[in-house]
């Protein structure tokens, strides 16, 4: 330091610390001249002493003016040394860099100015300090003082020029520094960073693409910045890199794919679009390199398929199709079918129909290509697929069924599917009501109708829940009789009496169809087992004719008028041959309430049965006038008319069908249902104490009276008059007026009806307003 004081006069040192800029500038010029002379003389020791003096006494001084003078003095020394300045940079640059964080904004400004002048002199030799300079400039780019920011920008441009010219720049050392700052939110810092990325990427000798995964996430983060300029700069940089990727023979797709997958779920629309666009290009370019990332990419694509922005949806769908085309070897390293299935299963819970549909397409595709591998993970997805059968979208349900059909190619999985399906129907009656027909019909198309119905029948035959079994059988029967998909199954059943396959199917269905009388009768009519149908109808004498029973009967009568039963209606042209058919239909007629629409439909149909087609001459002579009345007469009086198509049905079997055994099976099943219904009724009655008084009043014996009593129905003996037709006499108990009336006076608005048996005759009782339904039910139950 003593040497420096001997070289630089005290007056210069005083001016260097003066508060006036002009005096400091003048002193710096004098220092420059002195150092220049020392350099020419080769006196490097005194130059070093001058630098140490300016650093310790000025640049590091607690006085702001001293620090300003020290900075301008160090810059002057560098200018004075010119070519020899490089060997003194280790002394000159560090105190200048320290001043970038000075509390005084003017000092920071002069630090920028000093380093600018130093850099102009040493140029490429400054590269050794690049990381420190970059760090300092990054901070100054967000400086609160506008002048400091301007000075920092000037210095930044100069440093960029130096870096692009230098062959000593180390990108490997710079990238960690860049990555560390890419998540800074300050807009000025973001602009600074994007600027450096763009500049370095433009240098041919610097491979920024190879380090793109290190700062790609930061660039995507900038796409959602509030500043339009920053978003534009980040998008421009990303577009440039994407173009380079397309032209590059070697790219690390994997690391970048992980980043893009995360950004595809960004709440920012522009970020999502950019990310899905990149993924689209990666799928096209990467091919097998992306195999380990299939699951992650699929997880990003599927939600975007339902994005609210159309551009994103279009790109996502295109990417999805591209990805599905790629076929990977299950043995390939990184190909994880389980992960892909897990992603597809998770997306089945999406709120968007399009996403759920594509997830199902993927499961179906995987089943088609890697059936064995997918089946090994079946337990992970099976319950989710079953749950999807309740999806509100019909398209989703149909696709789910296709997936189930692929799974059910193997017999064990088929049995499991049908069993789980029945369990779902049992647990969710709404599913059976709303989607049952759709599900069953589609399964019949995909898995063979006979196979599906046989399995369903086998399960329902063993069903412990009798109420559900009855409802399920009724649903299956309706589908069987109405669906075009089951036309071949109906054709096979029509041949039950002449064909071994039809007989086998009839036997298979009959065991479970016994849960429902109407389903059983329908099956017999479909199989043309008319004598057995008549026997089943006759066995219903012990049946409780409830509202549900009559509703099912009403449906059957209406089904008889559909094209499915055209053959049956045409057979009525030959009543002499199909007498058991006639007897069956009249049996159904006797079960119907006279006032019902079904009664009128069936009666009208039977009135059209011709008399002239009877094969027996004795009947042709006796039938005259109303053929309806004549045929009814012969049926009801037990006249022996041979049914030409059923001549073997009277025995124990026909074509191997043991109808006698079948009838016992039906009666046993119905007895189980009756016992079950009584138990349920007793349980309900135990909780209906409020109605007990009314029930007791109805059960009290009444003395016969010479005068008619409107409060009770006609006596039972009066009902058994000669020629009395039970279906033409309907009695009504009106709880409002507390009297019995004949049914033909019944108001149209009354909608409730029930039925009971009196002395083996059928009587229909219609009653009251809606609030009296329960009372009427109990009254009927207790009386009959």
Buried (B, 14 or more C-beta within 10 A) or exposed (E): EEBBBEBBEEEBBEBBBBEEBEBBBBBBBBBBEBBBEBBEEEBBEBBBBBBBBBBBBBBBBEEBBBBBBBBBBBBBBBBBBEEBBBEBBEBBBBBBBBBBEBEBBBBBBBBBBBBBBBBBBBBBBBBBBBBBBBBBBBBBBBBEBEEBBEBBBEBBEBBBEBBBEBEEBEBEEBBEBBBBBBEBEBBBBBBBBBBBBBBBBEBEEBBBBBBBBBBBBBBBBBBBBEBEEBBBBBBEBBEBBBEBBEEEEEBBBBEBBBBBBEBBEBEBBBBBBBBBBBBBBBBBBBEEBBBBBBBBBBBBBBBBBBBEBEEBBBBBBBBBEBBBEBEBEEEEEBBBBBBBBBBBBEBBEBEBBBBBBBBBBBBBBBBEBBBEBBBEBBEEBBEBBBBBBBBEBEEBBBBBBBBBBBBBEEEEBBBBBBBBBBEBBBEBBEBBEEBBBBBBBBBBBBBBBBBBBBBBBBBBBEBEEBBBBBBBBBBBBBBBBBBEBBEEBBEBBBBBBEBEEBBBBBBBBBBBBBBBBBBBBBBBBBBBBBBBBBBBBEBBEEBBBBEEBBEBBBBBBEBBBEEBBEEBBEBBEBBBBBBBBBBBBBBBBBBBBBBBEBBEBBBEBBEEBEBEBBBBEEBBEBBEEEBBEBBBEBBEEEBEBBBEBBEBBBEEBBBEBBBBEBBEBBBEBBEBBEEBBEEEBEEEBEEEEEBEEBBEEBEEEEEEEEEEEEEBBEEEEEBEEEEEEBBEBBBBBBBEEEBBBEBEEBEEEBEBBBBBBBEEBBBBBBBBEEEBBEBBBBBBBBBB
